[in-house]
Amino acid sequence: MTAEIPDVKKTWPHSINTVTIGATATEGGTRTSTITVGGETTLPFYHFEGTMPNKPVLAMEVWDVPAEDWPEPVKKPFADVMSDPGTWAKRCVEEHGAELICLRLKGCDPNGADRTPQEAAEAAKKVLDAVGVPLIIWGCGNVDKDNEVFPVVGDAVSGENCLLGTISEDNYKTLTALGTAYKHKLIAASPVDINLAKQVNILAMDVGFPPENILIYPSTGALGYGIEYVYTIMERLRIAGLKGDKVVAMPMLCDIGIEAWGVKEAKAPESEVPGWGDVNERGPMWEAATAYVYLLAGADILIMRHPDAVRITKNTIARLMGGGA
Amino acid sequence: MILIGERINAGFKDIGAAIREKNPTAVEEWAKLQAERGADYLDVNIGAASRDPEDMAWLVRTAAAVVPTKISVDSTKIEAVQAGLEALDGRGCLINSTTADPGKLEKLIPLAVKHDASLLGLAMDERGSPQNVERRVENAAMVFMAAIEGGLPPERLFLDPILMPIKFMQEQTLNVLDAIEQFTHLSDPAPHISVGLSNVASKATERGRINRTFLVMAMARGLDAVICDVMDDELIAAIATAELMLNQEIYSDSYERAFQARRGLRRRTT
């Protein structure tokens, strides 16, 4: 007797929003390509059940100042270009196939180089001049400083349809106003908290920012460091979105590189942890494995650092999308 | 929760007059108001006064002309239901209602299938209103089986356990709650379960409170649709809150706002 396998296919009543980043000349920008994410009608890679019209994409991370505190294995591939964000971005795109550049304005941090909004805007212009892919611009994390920097930067990159981040429950008014004025998309951040993830979207919508222009950043934990909590949140957000909760039906973004390269397993040299293997292989693998988990959780954009991790993850995406080797 | 707005009913004086005079104003206003408050369906009822199917066709056309909302064609007369369905433009609709009477089922189920309509079945039959849980379940099962056999899937079937006034038949409220829970076991996924909410508070003084409290209790037992006054903000807030309690929606501090956003409503300024 053969057991009958039940048909478990499900039809979801709604789909995830589609968000396009970047603008070509005909769209009022200067990008040579744009990126569209979202539009899923099913859970990640359930090709038997629904469609994923847009594959997940990889952004590579570039700083406005040299990333002195990056661990050696991930600093090495960029050490000679870190003094110039444009050259750095060019290497990411031309040599490593970055589909977007994430410019992190670390240099603006008042506890660091404390660079001015004008300097940040110059860094953004350099990246735009150097590469044709769309741009993510991520603030330094100091709320007051970001609120000074973004009005200048948002204006400088006006028309380019950038993705700016992040807004949070306590700080969303400046960026939502800028996003509306200069037509940029926004990243809505919450600290591993599904209720806040929803709340920040509602707040942005209430000041008139369209939910179709928001990506959710649910926070990211490296493999071994709370990844399962974020996974669960992303899965639940995605299911709610597919069921019709418009307030959470957004594509999701994960900040992989910064988290993966912050943990001992990725960055400790073998001399410190004998038996763990060569850090030059271990580190990128840790980043790639972290990325893999977030792809399965529903990430639409991954921000990454190491060229090997990017290459592995691109291959993973191609295979999960049903092609590739 | 599926909200079915009750207001376009000839039992209300303004609608009764509108039908008699064929004056669309009141009908259009109530269609818009209820749609703006997030109604999933507009119930359209020509009442006991009219025997003319053309009245139903006019009422359906008038309401449907001003909003894209689905229509619940509410009549005990098959000719009126048919006229209402034929007046529609292909949008989603609900036939409200059939009983477990085989003579009605054999006409209304094919009509629902033909028009891609959903069907609301009352858990009563030619013997009258059910006085216990068992009779409610028996009648509901009868409607359910006939629907399945007639090609109407559970997701297009609404079952109504027959809500009665608490003021006069207090013991029936608990019977209705028990019946709701039993209806959920008919299939997986279960058919929709709906009540005409205002019945429970009929002739009572604290109508709003009775409606709200019953509705929340019934949702906990499996009720997922209701014919009600969608203009009752307190009722809607209770529904939004109950959806959280039942873990049907993700909590957020502004969850009432999220409820509105989900239904495509703009923030209320009042």
Contacts between the chains, C-beta under 8 A, distances in Angstrom:
chain1	res1	chain2	res2	distance
A	194	B	250	5.7
A	194	B	251	7.9
A	195	B	250	6.7
A	195	B	251	4.7
A	195	B	252	5.2
A	195	B	253	7.4
A	196	B	252	7.5
A	198	B	250	5.2
A	198	B	251	7.5
A	198	B	252	3.8
A	198	B	258	6.4
A	199	B	252	4.1
A	199	B	253	5.2
A	199	B	254	6.0
A	202	B	252	6.0
A	202	B	254	4.4
A	202	B	257	5.3
A	202	B	258	5.5
A	202	B	261	6.8
A	203	B	254	7.1
A	205	B	261	6.2
A	206	B	254	7.5
A	206	B	257	6.6
A	206	B	267	6.2
A	211	B	261	7.7
A	236	B	250	6.9
A	237	B	250	7.5
A	240	B	249	7.4
A	240	B	250	5.4
A	244	B	262	6.6
A	245	B	249	6.5
A	245	B	250	6.8
A	245	B	258	7.4
A	245	B	262	5.8
A	246	B	261	5.7
A	246	B	262	5.5
A	246	B	264	7.6
A	247	B	252	7.5
A	247	B	258	4.8
A	247	B	261	5.2
A	247	B	262	6.7
A	248	B	250	6.6
